[in-house]
Amino acid sequence: MSDLLEDDDLTTALKKCPEWDYENNAIHRTIEFEEFMEAIDFVNDLAEIADEAQHHPDIRIRDTKVSLKLTTHDAGGVTDADIELAQRIDNLVD
């Protein structure tokens, strides 16, 4: 299990993934696509990355928007595993 990031470490880590916001012990990002099927294709690709990392985000799909939430439940908040997966997700989007 990864260790919970302290406030200073979390602030520094979030600079690596500026599209993500911190709230309620988790990091969040919403991505909007032009078409519903693009959103679904993205989620399918994300599922492979998350499964490989053995770290799974909460995913909400609403039409062309995909909202993601990352937290490490066992640690009670954000860990390096969340930041690493956020960066991989960002690479997938870009």
KABEL-V900585 format. One record per run of one state. SS is the DSSP state (H for helix, E for strand, L for the rest). FROM is the first residue (numbers start at 1). TO is the last residue. Records with the same first field share a line. If there is no record, write none. Layout:
# KABEL-V900585
SS = FROM-TO, FROM-TO
This chain:
# KABEL-V900585
L = 1-3, 5-6, 15-20, 24-25, 33-35, 54-57, 63-64, 71-71, 73-76, 78-78, 94-94
E = 4-4, 21-23, 26-32, 58-62, 65-70, 72-72, 77-77, 79-79
H = 7-14, 36-53, 80-93
